[in-house]
Amino acid sequence: MSDIVKALEKEAVVILDGGLATELQAYEEELNHPLWTARLVERAPEAIKAAHQAFFEAGANIATTATYQASVEGFVKAGHKNIEARTLMRKAVFLAKQARTASGGDQEKSLAGSIGPYGAFLADGSEYRGDYELSDLELYAFHAERFALLVEAGVDLIFFETIPNFVEVKTLLKLLEKFPDQKACLTVSLKDPYHMSDGTALEDLQTLLDWHPQIIAYGVNCCPAAWVSPALDTMRPSALKPFIVYPNLGGTYNPEIKQFEGQEEASISDWVTDWYDKGARFIGGCCGTTAQDIREVRQSLDAYIKNKA
């Protein structure tokens, strides 16, 4: 049993981190690049470490590695040799480990290896559309090496994030089964509150994930916060596992600048108790959310759960 599963049993809710890229903006680092935050694993490792540490010190139970948009193929395409690319994938995990050691607080702390969809590698916003047409074998080949590197580097669990395509979901599950001791969470991007980005109904996704022994939670991420509750209402009646949710602050993603435009000036802490009541037990934020947002999520949920006890 992984430490994060023990934390779930101990703490009733696991607090995720927020938008790593958003937190890194405070360090004035340039992220408009196909590698996105992974670019800074080499260029500004102390900034990556500091961002992870800020989330831990805000009360997060999980640091999510700066590998969402990273792959050996992506690093090589950016000019690195293959051996350098593999080293940088491992270094992303090492930086999160350093942040865990340096951070304070008495909450359980774990590391999630971030694996974004093939669309994130394309860096054209297709992780919100799911309209790329690769076979399951091609998708498997793309994800296999980076998955193995993250596991080898010692992450506590895997986060399959922002997956827009049902074929890709099934491929990732096949890959997960090659590492039978590894636990994972899987979240999808949404077309609307009831469908994945490629149009797959959330009930169909749920049927697949509820019965997979290595998936400990599933849900949605990087969608508008207002979509989370109806998505949970759709899946809740037959759910066999806890949900994981970490939305963004709305707006429209602009792949040219690698940022959301028109995001709301709001706090996701206003929503989190409703998500908890609907079965979410892994709760955090995505693009647009900072360490301060995660601190407010922690405070809101801790107070709410204490009052319910």
N, C-alpha and C positions, 0 to 999 in steps of 0.2 A: 504494500500500500504506500503510495507516495505521500510526502509530507503535506501536500496541498489537500489531499483527501482527508487526512487527519485534521487539518486546519478547518475544513468545512464542518467536520463533526464537532470540533471544539468551539468554534466561533459563530456558528449558525449562518454566517454569510462571509464570503471571501470578497475582499475589496480589490479590484483590479487597478492598474495604473491608468493614466489618461493618454492624451495624444503626445507621443514622444516628439514628433516634429513640432508641435505647438510649444512644448516646453523648451525645445532647442532654439526656438526663435529668440528667446531671451538672451541667448549667447551670441546672437548676430552671426549665425552660421548659414551659409548659402546652401539651400536644399533643392533648388531648381535643377535637378540632375536625374538621369534615369535610375541611379542607385538610391536616390532620396536619402533617408537618414543613414543608410549603410555607408554612404560616402564618407561620413564623419568618423567611422570606425578607424580609418587610417588618418584622416586629415585633422580630426579634433577629438581624439579618444577621451580626453578629460571632460569634454562637454557631454559626451554620451554618458559617462560615468556619473557626472553631476546631475543630469536629468533623471537617471534611474534612482539616484540617492534621494533626490527631492521627492519623488513619488513615494518611496519607502518611508521617508520622514513625515510625509503627510498622512500615513496610515495604511498604505497599500500593502496587501499580502503578496502581490505578484509584480515582478518586473518582467516586461515583455521585450525580448531582445530586438536589437535594431537590424533585423534581417527580413522584415516583411517584403521588401522589394529587392532583396539580395539573392544571388545565386552564384555558383561558380561561373556559369556562362555569362552572367551579367558583369561580374568583376573582370573577366577576361575581355569582354567587349569594351570595357572602360579602359583597357590598356594594361591590365595586370597579367602576369604569368599564371598558369594554372596552380602552381604550388603557392603563390602569393594569395590567390583567391581563396584557396582552402584555409590558409592561415587566417585570413580576415574573417571568414565565417566563424572560426573558432574564437577569434579575439572578441567578437561581439558578445559571446557568452561570457568570456573572461571579464569583460568590463561590467556586466551585470552582476557577476559574482563579487567583484571588488566593491560595487555599490552596496550590495547586501551586507558585506562585512563592515563597511564604514558607517552604515546608517544606524540610527538609534531606534528606540521603541521596543516594545515587548511582544508585538504581534508575530505570528508565524510568517515566514518570508520564503517565497519560492521563485524559481525562474521558469518562464515559459518561452520556449523557442518559437518565434514567430515565422510562420510559413504563409505567405500571401499567395494569391492565385497566379496563374500564368499571366493574366491580364495586368498584374502589377509589374511584372518584368517588361511587358510591352510599353509601360509608362504612358499610355494614351487614354486612360480613364476607362478601359474596357472591363476592369474589375467591378464596375457599376452597371455593365451591360451584359456581360457573359456571351458576347457575340463572336468570340474567336472559335474557329472550327478545327480543333486538333483531335486526333483519335485518342482513345484511352491509353494506348501504348506510347504515344508521343508525350502525353501529359505525365505519365508514369516516369518516363526517362528524364523529363525536365526536373521533376520534384525529388527523385530518388537520392541524388548525391547530397543535396543540401540537407535533406531530412537526416541522412546518416551522419553528416558532420555535426549537426546540432545535438543529436543523441550522444554521439561520441564525446562531445565537449562537456556533457554533463547537465543538460537542462532537466528540470524536474517533470515537466510535461510539455506537450506540444500544443500550440494554438494554431489551428487552421483557420485563417481569418479572411473575412470579406469574400468568401467563395461565391461566385455568381452563377455557376454552371453546374447542373446536376450530374453531368458526366464527370466533371472534375471532382465532385464530392465522392462519387463511387470509386474513382481512381485513387484518391487520397486514402480512403479506407482500406483498399487493397494494399497500399504501401505500408500503412500502419500495421497491418497484420504480419508483415515481415519482421516486426519488432514486438513480439507478443507481450513483453513486460512493460512496454511504454504506454502511458495513459495520455489522452488528448481531449481537448475541447474543440468544437467546430462551430463556427459562426458564418452566416451567409449575408451577402448584400441583398437588398430588396428592390423590387420594381414598385411595390406598393405594400401596405401592411400585411398582405395575405399571400404574396408570391415572391419567390427568389427573382433575381434580376433577369434570368432567362425565361421566366414565366412558370416555373415549377411551383405547384401549390405547397405551402408549408406543411400541410398534412402528409404529403408524400415524402418530404424530407424527414419528418418526424418518424414515420414508420420505419425508415431505414436506420436512423440513428438510435432510436429507443432500444433496439435489440442488439446493438453492437457492443460487445463486452469491454472494449478499450475506450469508448467515448464516455466520459464522466459527466459532461454537460454539453448542451447544444443551444443555439439561439441565433441572435442577430447582432450585427455591429455596423458601425459607420452608416447608420440610417438616421433620419430625423427622430428626435426623442419622442415626438408625438406618435410615431408609428409603433413604438415598442409595446405599449399596452394592448392595442388591438391584435398585434402579432401573438402576444402571449395568450390572449383570450382565445385565439384560433387553435393554439396547440395545447392549452392547459387541460381540457376535459379528458384527454387520453394519455397525458404525459406520464412516463415511467421514471424519468430522470429530472434533476434540477435544470433550470435554464441559466444561460449565460447571456448577459446583455451589456453592451457598451456602445451607445449611440454617439453621433457627432452633434454639433449644434445647428444642424440644418444648412441651408444654402446649396449652392451648385458647385460641383468640383470642376476646376479649370485645369486640365492636364498640361497646358502650356506653362503654367507657373507652379504646378504641383501644390495648389492650395484651394480651399473652399472660398467662394465669394458669396457675400450676402448672409453670413452666419448671424444668428440671433445673439443679442446680449442677454443671455439667460444662464441659469445654473441647472445642471441636471439633478442637483440635490432636491429640487422641487418635485421630482417624479419618482424617486427611488423607492419610497415606501410602498407605492402602488405596485411597482414591479416586484418587490419582495412578497407582497401579499398574493401575487399571481404566480409565484413559484420560482422567481429568479433568486439564485443563491450565489452567483458570481456576477458582480455588478461593478461597472466602472465607466470610463469615458473613452471616446475616440477623438477624431480630429476636432480641434478647437478647445479641448478641455486641458486644463493645466493642473499642476500639483495643488493649487488652492481649491480647485473644483473637487479633487479627490479628497482633500481634507474635509470639505463640507459634506461629501457623500458619506464618509466614515462617521462624522459626527451625527448626521441625520439618522443613519441606520442604527448606530449604537444606541442612541436615545430611544428610537422607536422600538427596537427589540427588547430593550430593558423595560420599557413601559408595558410591553405585552406579556412579560414573564410573570 
